[in-house]
Amino acid sequence: MPDEYKHRVVIVGGGFAGLGCAQQLADHDDIEITLIDRNNYHQFQPLLYQVATSLLSGSDIAHSLREVFADQDNVDVKLADISAVDIAAKTVTSTDGGSWTGDALVLAAGSQPNFFGTPGAAEHSFPLYSLDNATNLRSRILGLLEHVDRNPKLIERGALNFVIVGGGPTGVEVAGALADMVNVTVPAEYHSFDAGDARIYLLDHGDVVLKPFSDKAHAYVAKVLTDRNVQLRLSTGVEEVGSGHARFSDGTVIPTRCVIWGGGISAAPLATNCGLAQGRGGRIDAQPDLTYAGTPGVYVIGDIANIAGADGEILPQLGSVALQSGKAAADNILAELAGKPRKPFAYRDKGIMAMIGRGAAVAEVGKNHHEVHGQLAHMAWMGVHASLMTGTRDKIEAIIDWSWDRFTKTGGPHVLDRGDAAEIDWEDDPAVTSSGTSVTPA
C-alpha cells in the first residue's frame, strides 16, 4: 500500500449501495478503496425491464466501474467473485483464491431471485435481476415473435402466452412495457400473424398489484393494465413451471414458453457463504449504524441487508435505500477512522413510483407521498430515473430512447443477441397439448 494511504476500505459489490459508499469515500485521499464486483460495470437495476422489452439497450443502463473512478487514483476496481468472508480479519476471498483485507469491510453484494421452492421456476423461468437476465429475456421474447412469424400455428402451443409472476414494481412495469410492445410495436413490424392473439397474465398472491401504493393507485394501475389487455390473476400464484407450461395455484395450466419471474428476491449467495447470521429473506441483519452485530469496521448495506427504518420495520429493497445506506456507511467509516462515534442510519423517504406503460405511471412523491397519476407521473418518473443514472451519456441516450418510443411505433433496439434463449424444442413438454390456450380451465 502506498505511503500516502493511511487506511484501506474493502467494498464487495458495485450496485447502488457499494457505488454510493465508494463515491463518498473517494474524495478522501488518505483512504485506499478496493471495490470488488463479479461484473466490471454498475447496472441500473430499475431499468432492466426496459432492456428486456427493447426500450433501452444494455449499454444505456450499464456503466463501467473503472470509468466512474477513472479520475480517482485511490479507488482500485477488481473483477472477482467473492466466495468467503473472514469477519474477524476483515478479509474476503474470491473463487480463484485472491484475497483482500481492509481496516473496514463493506458487504454490499446485492440480491438474487427468490423462487420460494417453486418446482421448475429456477430452470425454466426468466428472472429480471441482472443485465444478463434482461438480455436473455429480450432474446426469448424476440425469438418467440420470430418463431410465430414463420409458423403462426405455434400460437396454439402458447408461443404468444406470457406469464408474469409477481405484482410488485418489477412485475407491473414489465407487464405494461410488454403490453405496449405487443399492442403497438408488434403490429408495425410483424405482418404474418395477429398480435391480438397474444396473452399476458400477471399473477400475484395478494388482492392488489403494487401493494405499497394507495387504493386509488391500485384502481388506476389495474385499469391501465386491463385496458392494455393484461389479464390480472390476483390471489393466484404459480405452483409449477415447466419447459412449456405454467401451472397456477387455481389449477389452470397455461402453455407458455416465457414465464417472467418478478416474485421476490433474497440475499446474494455471499450472505450464506460468509457464515453470518441471516434474517428475513436470507439477508444479514444490520444494526442501526449499519454494522454487523455491532462489529466495528464491518458493514452490511443494500439488498444483502435487513435495514430497519425509523418505525422499526425493515426497509424495502429499493435503489434509494441502497444508495443512502452506502453513503451512510461511508460516513460511519470516516467517523470510526477519526475516532468518532458512529451514527444510526436515517432513511429519507422521497416517495415511490412505477411506470405502467406509454404515458401511464403512478407516483407518490415527497415525505407525505403526494399522489399523481398519468402523464405528470410519467414525466416525474423519467426525470427521477434519468437523474439517478451514472453517466451523462447514459442519461442523454436514455432520454432520447424514451422520446423516440413515445412518438414512434417501433420503439428501441430489437436485438436478438442471445441465440440460446431463442432456441425452443416445441415438443419437449408432455404437459402441453397441441390445442387451446389452457390445458386445464380455471
Summary of the structure (lengths in Angstrom):
residues: 442
radius of gyration: 22.5
end to end distance: 65.2
largest distance: 73.0
contacts: 1507
relative contact order: 0.17
helix: 36%
strand: 25%
